[in-house]
Amino acid sequence: MAQFIGLNRYQIGIPEPGYSYLFVNLSTLTTMGATDALMKLESLGYVPTLRYWDNGEMLQVCALLKVATVTADPEADPLMAELETLYEHFDGELSAVRCATRRPAHPSTS
């Protein structure tokens, strides 16, 4: 099965080149329930939208928090500060807090 690339109103997959997704995988939470995680995200100012992720073995439910455009420069990551903040607020759930990034290809030089 080919991995879904992009976003639609139901699904989250591998970002298209030039995009980054900040999300929480609610299916992998171990120390809190999904409702508690969603309430915490809302208290932090996020408006999570639910998406499913089909990893080929099972469907997982994710809370999409933000989509950002990225450049080819790995030092310029617009979601890194937010990712670090989420790590602090979701201590013990670090594997559930995710930021998937797919940088655009470097322009070829001639």
DSSP file (Angstrom, degrees, kcal/mol; ACC not computed):
  #  RESIDUE AA STRUCTURE BP1 BP2  ACC     N-H-->O    O-->H-N    N-H-->O    O-->H-N    TCO  KAPPA ALPHA  PHI   PSI    X-CA   Y-CA   Z-CA
    1    1 A M              0   0    0      0, 0.0     2,-0.2     0, 0.0     0, 0.0   0.000 360.0 360.0 360.0 130.5    0.0    0.0    0.0
    2    2 A A        -     0   0    0      1,-0.1     2,-0.2     3,-0.0    54,-0.1  -0.560 360.0-110.2 -77.1 139.8    1.4    3.4   -1.0
    3    3 A Q        -     0   0    0     -2,-0.2     2,-0.2     1,-0.1    -1,-0.1  -0.482  34.1-111.1 -69.4 136.4    1.6    6.0    1.8
    4    4 A F        -     0   0    0     50,-0.3    10,-2.3    -2,-0.2     2,-0.5  -0.504  31.3-152.4 -68.3 132.6   -0.9    8.8    1.5
    5    5 A I  B     +a   14   0A   0      8,-0.3     2,-0.2    -2,-0.2    11,-0.1  -0.941  53.7   2.9-111.9 127.5    0.9   12.1    0.7
    6    6 A G  S    S-     0   0    0      8,-2.8     7,-1.4    -2,-0.5     2,-0.3  -0.654  85.1 -68.7 107.0-160.3   -0.7   15.4    1.8
    7    7 A L  B     +B   12   0B   0     -2,-0.2     2,-0.3     5,-0.2     5,-0.2  -0.970  36.5 172.9-133.5 145.8   -3.8   16.4    3.7
    8    8 A N        -     0   0    0      3,-1.8    -2,-0.0    -2,-0.3     0, 0.0  -0.830  56.5 -84.5-136.0-175.2   -7.4   16.2    3.1
    9    9 A R  S    S+     0   0    0     -2,-0.3     3,-0.1     1,-0.2    41,-0.0   0.611 127.1  27.2 -70.4  -7.1  -10.3   16.9    5.5
   10   10 A Y  S    S+     0   0    0      1,-0.1    42,-2.7    41,-0.1     2,-0.3   0.678 114.5  55.4-117.8 -30.8  -10.1   13.4    6.9
   11   11 A Q  B     -c   52   0C   0     40,-0.3    -3,-1.8    42,-0.0     2,-0.4  -0.789  50.8-159.9-120.3 149.3   -6.6   12.1    6.5
   12   12 A I  B     +B    7   0B   0     40,-2.4    42,-0.4    -2,-0.3     2,-0.2  -0.978  28.0 151.1-120.7 139.3   -3.0   13.1    7.4
   13   13 A G        -     0   0    0     -7,-1.4    -8,-0.3    -2,-0.4     3,-0.1  -0.631  53.7 -31.8-142.6-158.4   -0.1   11.6    5.5
   14   14 A I  B    S-a    5   0A   0    -10,-2.3    -8,-2.8    -2,-0.2    -1,-0.1  -0.491  73.7-109.1 -65.0 131.6    3.5   12.4    4.5
   15   15 A P        -     0   0    0      0, 0.0    -1,-0.1     0, 0.0     3,-0.1  -0.275  29.7-112.5 -61.6 148.7    3.8   16.1    3.9
   16   16 A E    >   -     0   0    0      1,-0.1     3,-1.5   -11,-0.1    86,-0.3  -0.449  54.6 -73.3 -70.6 156.2    4.2   17.3    0.4
   17   17 A P  T 3  S+     0   0    0      0, 0.0    86,-0.2     0, 0.0    -1,-0.1  -0.287 124.0  27.9 -55.0 131.7    7.6   18.9   -0.3
   18   18 A G  T 3  S+     0   0    0     84,-3.5    52,-2.2     1,-0.3     2,-0.3   0.516 104.1  99.4  95.5   6.8    7.8   22.3    1.3
   19   19 A Y  E <   -DE  69 102C   0     -3,-1.5    83,-2.4    83,-1.0     2,-0.3  -0.910  47.7-165.6-129.8 155.9    5.4   21.6    4.1
   20   20 A S  E     -DE  68 101C   0     48,-2.4    48,-2.6    -2,-0.3     2,-0.4  -0.996   8.4-154.3-137.4 140.1    5.5   20.6    7.8
   21   21 A Y  E     -DE  67 100C   0     79,-2.8    79,-1.9    -2,-0.3     2,-0.5  -0.956   1.8-158.5-117.3 133.7    2.7   19.3   10.0
   22   22 A L  E     +DE  66  99C   0     44,-2.7    43,-3.0    -2,-0.4    44,-1.6  -0.960  35.3 144.5-106.4 123.1    2.6   19.7   13.8
   23   23 A F  E     -DE  64  98C   0     75,-2.7    75,-3.3    -2,-0.5     2,-0.5  -0.970  45.9-127.2-154.1 165.6    0.3   17.0   15.3
   24   24 A V  E     -DE  63  97C   0     39,-1.7    39,-3.0    -2,-0.3     2,-1.1  -0.988  21.9-137.8-118.9 126.6   -0.3   14.7   18.3
   25   25 A N  E >   -D   62   0C   0     71,-3.0     3,-1.3    -2,-0.5    37,-0.3  -0.729  18.2-171.0 -83.4 100.9   -0.9   11.1   17.6
   26   26 A L  G >  S+     0   0    0     35,-1.4     3,-0.9    -2,-1.1    36,-0.2   0.728  78.5  65.7 -67.6 -22.3   -3.8   10.4   20.0
   27   27 A S  G 3  S+     0   0    0     34,-1.1    -1,-0.3     1,-0.2    35,-0.1   0.671 100.5  49.7 -74.8 -16.4   -3.6    6.6   19.4
   28   28 A T  G <  S+     0   0    0     -3,-1.3    -1,-0.2    33,-0.2    -2,-0.2   0.335  77.7 126.5-106.1   7.4   -0.1    6.4   21.0
   29   29 A L    <   +     0   0    0     -3,-0.9     5,-0.1    -4,-0.2    64,-0.1  -0.398  27.0 171.4 -64.0 140.1   -0.9    8.2   24.2
   30   30 A T  S    S+     0   0    0     62,-0.2    -1,-0.1     3,-0.1    63,-0.1   0.647  71.1  39.2-121.8 -27.6    0.0    6.2   27.3
   31   31 A T  S    S+     0   0    0     61,-0.1     2,-0.3     1,-0.1    62,-0.1   0.486 119.4  28.6-107.4  -3.9   -0.3    8.5   30.3
   32   32 A M  S    S-     0   0    0     61,-0.0    -1,-0.1     3,-0.0     2,-0.1  -0.979  79.2-108.1-149.5 159.9   -3.5   10.4   29.4
   33   33 A G     >  -     0   0    0     -2,-0.3     4,-2.2     1,-0.1     5,-0.2  -0.383  34.2-107.4 -84.8 167.9   -6.6    9.9   27.4
   34   34 A A  H  > S+     0   0    0      1,-0.2     4,-2.6     2,-0.2     5,-0.2   0.883 118.6  53.5 -63.0 -39.9   -7.4   11.5   24.1
   35   35 A T  H  > S+     0   0    0      1,-0.2     4,-2.3     2,-0.2    -1,-0.2   0.922 109.7  47.9 -62.9 -43.9  -10.0   13.8   25.6
   36   36 A D  H  > S+     0   0    0      1,-0.2     4,-2.2     2,-0.2    -1,-0.2   0.901 112.0  50.3 -62.7 -40.6   -7.5   15.1   28.2
   37   37 A A  H  X S+     0   0    0     -4,-2.2     4,-2.5     2,-0.2    -2,-0.2   0.914 110.8  48.5 -64.4 -42.7   -5.0   15.6   25.5
   38   38 A L  H  X S+     0   0    0     -4,-2.6     4,-2.3     2,-0.2    -2,-0.2   0.894 111.2  50.1 -65.3 -39.5   -7.4   17.6   23.3
   39   39 A M  H  X S+     0   0    0     -4,-2.3     4,-2.0     2,-0.2    -1,-0.2   0.892 110.9  49.8 -65.3 -38.4   -8.5   19.7   26.3
   40   40 A K  H  X S+     0   0    0     -4,-2.2     4,-1.2     2,-0.2    -2,-0.2   0.922 110.2  50.3 -65.1 -43.4   -4.8   20.4   27.0
   41   41 A L  H  <>S+     0   0    0     -4,-2.5     5,-2.2     1,-0.2     3,-0.4   0.909 110.6  49.4 -60.9 -42.6   -4.2   21.4   23.4
   42   42 A E  H ><5S+     0   0    0     -4,-2.3     3,-1.6     1,-0.2    -1,-0.2   0.879 106.8  55.2 -64.7 -36.9   -7.2   23.8   23.4
   43   43 A S  H 3<5S+     0   0    0     -4,-2.0    -1,-0.2     1,-0.3    -2,-0.2   0.759 104.0  56.2 -67.4 -22.4   -5.9   25.3   26.7
   44   44 A L  T 3<5S-     0   0    0     -4,-1.2    -1,-0.3    -3,-0.4    -2,-0.2   0.421 127.9-100.1 -86.7   0.7   -2.6   26.0   24.9
   45   45 A G  T < 5S+     0   0    0     -3,-1.6    -3,-0.2     1,-0.3     2,-0.2   0.461  78.9 133.2  98.4   1.2   -4.5   27.9   22.2
   46   46 A Y      < -     0   0    0     -5,-2.2    -1,-0.3    -6,-0.2    -2,-0.1  -0.496  47.6-150.6 -83.2 155.1   -4.7   25.3   19.5
   47   47 A V        -     0   0    0     18,-0.3    -5,-0.1    -2,-0.2    17,-0.0  -0.790  27.1-155.3-119.3  83.1   -7.8   24.3   17.6
   48   48 A P        -     0   0    0      0, 0.0     2,-0.4     0, 0.0    17,-0.2  -0.305   7.5-158.4 -66.9 141.1   -7.1   20.7   16.8
   49   49 A T  E     - F   0  64C   0     15,-2.0    15,-3.0    -2,-0.0     2,-0.3  -0.976  20.7-122.9-116.6 133.7   -8.7   19.0   13.9
   50   50 A L  E     + F   0  63C   0     -2,-0.4     2,-0.3    13,-0.2    13,-0.2  -0.562  35.7 167.8 -81.4 135.9   -8.9   15.2   13.9
   51   51 A R  E     - F   0  62C   0     11,-2.5    11,-3.3    -2,-0.3     2,-0.4  -0.949  27.9-127.1-136.4 155.5   -7.4   13.3   11.0
   52   52 A Y  E     -cF  11  61C   0    -42,-2.7   -40,-2.4    -2,-0.3     2,-0.5  -0.838  13.3-154.3-105.9 152.0   -6.7    9.6   10.6
   53   53 A W  E     - F   0  60C   0      7,-3.0     7,-2.3    -2,-0.4     2,-0.9  -0.985   2.3-157.1-123.9 119.2   -3.3    8.1    9.7
   54   54 A D  E     + F   0  59C   0     -2,-0.5   -50,-0.3   -42,-0.4     5,-0.2  -0.848  12.4 178.8 -97.7 104.2   -3.2    4.8    7.9
   55   55 A N        -     0   0    0      3,-1.8    -1,-0.1    -2,-0.9     4,-0.1   0.327  55.6-101.5 -89.7   9.4    0.2    3.4    8.6
   56   56 A G  S    S+     0   0    0      2,-0.2     3,-0.1   -54,-0.1    -2,-0.1   0.130 117.2  55.7  94.7 -21.1   -0.5    0.2    6.6
   57   57 A E  S    S-     0   0    0      1,-0.4     2,-0.3     0, 0.0    -1,-0.1   0.719 119.2 -12.3-109.7 -35.9   -1.1   -1.9    9.8
   58   58 A M        -     0   0    0     -5,-0.1    -3,-1.8     2,-0.0    -1,-0.4  -0.984  68.2 -99.0-159.8 162.1   -3.8    0.1   11.5
   59   59 A L  E     - F   0  54C   0     -2,-0.3     2,-0.4    -5,-0.2    -5,-0.2  -0.744  36.6-166.4 -87.4 136.5   -5.7    3.4   11.5
   60   60 A Q  E     - F   0  53C   0     -7,-2.3    -7,-3.0    -2,-0.4     2,-0.5  -0.948  15.9-130.7-123.2 146.2   -4.5    5.9   14.1
   61   61 A V  E     - F   0  52C   0     -2,-0.4   -35,-1.4    -9,-0.2   -34,-1.1  -0.831  27.4-174.2-100.2 130.4   -6.2    9.1   15.1
   62   62 A C  E     -DF  25  51C   0    -11,-3.3   -11,-2.5    -2,-0.5     2,-0.7  -0.915  24.9-136.5-124.8 149.0   -4.2   12.3   15.1
   63   63 A A  E     -DF  24  50C   0    -39,-3.0   -39,-1.7    -2,-0.3     2,-0.4  -0.906  23.8-149.4-103.1 104.4   -4.9   15.9   16.2
   64   64 A L  E     +DF  23  49C   0    -15,-3.0   -15,-2.0    -2,-0.7   -41,-0.2  -0.616  22.5 171.9 -75.8 126.7   -3.6   18.2   13.5
   65   65 A L  E     -     0   0C   0    -43,-3.0   -18,-0.3    -2,-0.4     2,-0.3   0.790  56.4  -4.2-105.8 -39.2   -2.4   21.5   15.1
   66   66 A K  E     -D   22   0C   0    -44,-1.6   -44,-2.7   -20,-0.1     2,-0.4  -0.992  45.4-154.2-160.2 146.5   -0.7   23.4   12.4
   67   67 A V  E     +D   21   0C   0     -2,-0.3     2,-0.3   -46,-0.2   -46,-0.2  -0.995  25.2 176.9-122.0 131.3    0.6   23.3    8.8
   68   68 A A  E     -D   20   0C   0    -48,-2.6   -48,-2.4    -2,-0.4     2,-0.3  -0.955  29.1-119.8-134.3 153.1    3.5   25.5    7.8
   69   69 A T  E     -D   19   0C   0     -2,-0.3     2,-0.3   -50,-0.2   -50,-0.3  -0.697  32.7-163.7 -87.0 146.5    5.6   26.0    4.7
   70   70 A V        -     0   0    0    -52,-2.2     2,-0.2    -2,-0.3     7,-0.1  -0.894  10.1-136.5-129.1 158.6    9.3   25.3    5.0
   71   71 A T        -     0   0    0      5,-0.6   -53,-0.1     2,-0.3     5,-0.0  -0.467  36.9 -98.8-102.2 178.8   12.3   26.1    3.0
   72   72 A A  S    S+     0   0    0     -2,-0.2    34,-0.1    31,-0.2    31,-0.1   0.641  97.5  98.7 -72.7 -14.2   15.2   23.9    2.0
   73   73 A D    >   -     0   0    0      1,-0.2     3,-1.4     3,-0.1    -2,-0.3  -0.660  61.7-159.6 -78.9 111.6   17.2   25.4    4.9
   74   74 A P  T 3  S+     0   0    0      0, 0.0     3,-0.2     0, 0.0    -1,-0.2   0.713  89.1  63.2 -66.0 -18.9   17.0   23.0    7.9
   75   75 A E  T 3  S+     0   0    0      1,-0.2     2,-1.0    -3,-0.0    -2,-0.0   0.718  92.1  68.1 -75.3 -21.1   17.9   25.8   10.3
   76   76 A A    <   +     0   0    0     -3,-1.4    -5,-0.6    -5,-0.0    -1,-0.2  -0.631  62.6 154.5-102.3  74.7   14.8   27.7    9.4
   77   77 A D    >   -     0   0    0     -2,-1.0     3,-1.0    -3,-0.2     4,-0.4  -0.896  28.4-163.0-104.9 111.2   12.1   25.4   10.9
   78   78 A P  T 3  S+     0   0    0      0, 0.0     4,-0.2     0, 0.0    -1,-0.1   0.659  87.0  46.1 -70.2 -14.7    8.9   27.5   11.7
   79   79 A L  T 3> S+     0   0    0      1,-0.1     4,-2.4     2,-0.1     5,-0.2   0.457  82.8  93.9-105.8  -1.6    7.4   24.8   14.0
   80   80 A M  H <> S+     0   0    0     -3,-1.0     4,-2.3     1,-0.2     5,-0.2   0.898  85.3  49.5 -62.5 -42.9   10.5   23.9   16.1
   81   81 A A  H  > S+     0   0    0     -4,-0.4     4,-1.9     1,-0.2    -1,-0.2   0.911 113.4  47.1 -63.4 -41.2    9.7   26.3   19.0
   82   82 A E  H  > S+     0   0    0     -4,-0.2     4,-2.4     2,-0.2    -1,-0.2   0.878 109.6  53.9 -67.5 -36.8    6.1   25.1   19.2
   83   83 A L  H  X S+     0   0    0     -4,-2.4     4,-2.2     2,-0.2    -2,-0.2   0.927 108.6  49.0 -61.6 -44.9    7.3   21.4   19.1
   84   84 A E  H  X S+     0   0    0     -4,-2.3     4,-1.7     2,-0.2    -1,-0.2   0.892 110.5  51.2 -62.4 -40.1    9.6   22.1   22.1
   85   85 A T  H  X S+     0   0    0     -4,-1.9     4,-1.9     1,-0.2    -1,-0.2   0.909 109.4  50.0 -63.8 -42.1    6.8   23.7   24.0
   86   86 A L  H  X S+     0   0    0     -4,-2.4     4,-2.2     1,-0.2    -2,-0.2   0.886 105.6  56.7 -64.7 -37.6    4.5   20.8   23.3
   87   87 A Y  H  < S+     0   0    0     -4,-2.2    -1,-0.2     1,-0.2     6,-0.2   0.899 107.8  49.2 -57.9 -39.9    7.2   18.4   24.6
   88   88 A E  H >< S+     0   0    0     -4,-1.7     3,-0.8     1,-0.2    -2,-0.2   0.904 114.9  43.0 -66.2 -41.4    7.3   20.4   27.8
   89   89 A H  H 3< S+     0   0    0     -4,-1.9    -2,-0.2     1,-0.2    -1,-0.2   0.736 117.3  46.4 -78.4 -22.7    3.5   20.2   28.2
   90   90 A F  T >< S+     0   0    0     -4,-2.2     3,-2.7    -5,-0.2    -1,-0.2  -0.239  76.5 168.3-113.7  42.9    3.2   16.5   27.2
   91   91 A D  T <  S+     0   0    0     -3,-0.8    -3,-0.1     1,-0.3    -4,-0.0  -0.350  72.3  26.7 -55.8 130.7    6.0   15.2   29.3
   92   92 A G  T 3  S+     0   0    0     -5,-0.1    -1,-0.3    -2,-0.0   -62,-0.2   0.276 113.4  71.0  94.0 -10.0    5.8   11.4   29.2
   93   93 A E    X>  +     0   0    0     -3,-2.7     3,-1.7    -6,-0.2     4,-1.1  -0.061  53.5 131.1-124.6  30.2    4.1   11.5   25.8
   94   94 A L  T 34  +     0   0    0      1,-0.3     3,-0.2     2,-0.2    -1,-0.1   0.805  69.6  57.1 -60.3 -31.0    7.0   12.5   23.7
   95   95 A S  T 34 S+     0   0    0      1,-0.2    -1,-0.3    -3,-0.1   -70,-0.1   0.704 104.8  53.4 -74.1 -16.6    6.4    9.8   21.1
   96   96 A A  T <4 S+     0   0    0     -3,-1.7   -71,-3.0    -6,-0.2     2,-0.6   0.760  91.1  81.4 -86.1 -26.4    2.9   11.1   20.5
   97   97 A V  E  <  +E   24   0C   0     -4,-1.1     2,-0.3   -73,-0.2   -73,-0.2  -0.711  68.7 177.9 -83.9 121.0    3.9   14.7   19.8
   98   98 A R  E     -E   23   0C   0    -75,-3.3   -75,-2.7    -2,-0.6     2,-0.3  -0.918  31.6-171.5-132.3 150.0    5.1   14.8   16.2
   99   99 A C  E     -E   22   0C   0     -2,-0.3     2,-0.5   -77,-0.2   -77,-0.2  -0.881  15.3-166.4-137.4 105.2    6.3   17.3   13.6
  100  100 A A  E     -E   21   0C   0    -79,-1.9   -79,-2.8    -2,-0.3     2,-0.4  -0.823  12.0-179.0 -95.8 125.2    6.6   15.8   10.1
  101  101 A T  E     -E   20   0C   0     -2,-0.5     2,-0.4   -81,-0.2   -81,-0.2  -0.974  18.3-174.7-128.9 137.7    8.6   17.9    7.7
  102  102 A R  E     -E   19   0C   0    -83,-2.4   -84,-3.5    -2,-0.4   -83,-1.0  -0.890  21.1-149.9-131.7 102.6    9.4   17.4    4.0
  103  103 A R        -     0   0    0     -2,-0.4   -31,-0.2   -86,-0.2   -32,-0.1  -0.338  22.5-105.6 -71.3 149.1   11.7   20.0    2.7
  104  104 A P        -     0   0    0      0, 0.0    -1,-0.1     0, 0.0     2,-0.1  -0.347  46.0 -90.4 -68.3 156.8   11.6   21.1   -0.9
  105  105 A A        -     0   0    0      1,-0.1   -33,-0.1    -2,-0.0     3,-0.1  -0.384  46.5-102.8 -65.7 145.0   14.4   19.9   -3.2
  106  106 A H        -     0   0    0      1,-0.1    -1,-0.1   -34,-0.1     2,-0.1  -0.462  43.1-103.7 -65.7 139.1   17.4   22.1   -3.4
  107  107 A P        -     0   0    0      0, 0.0     2,-0.2     0, 0.0    -1,-0.1  -0.418  39.9-113.7 -64.1 138.7   17.4   24.1   -6.6
  108  108 A S        -     0   0    0     -2,-0.1     2,-0.4    -3,-0.1    -3,-0.0  -0.472  25.6-141.3 -74.8 144.6   19.9   22.7   -9.0
  109  109 A T              0   0    0     -2,-0.2    -1,-0.0     1,-0.1    -3,-0.0  -0.884 360.0 360.0-108.0 138.4   22.8   24.8   -9.9
  110  110 A S              0   0    0     -2,-0.4    -1,-0.1     0, 0.0    -2,-0.0   0.373 360.0 360.0-117.2 360.0   24.2   25.0  -13.4
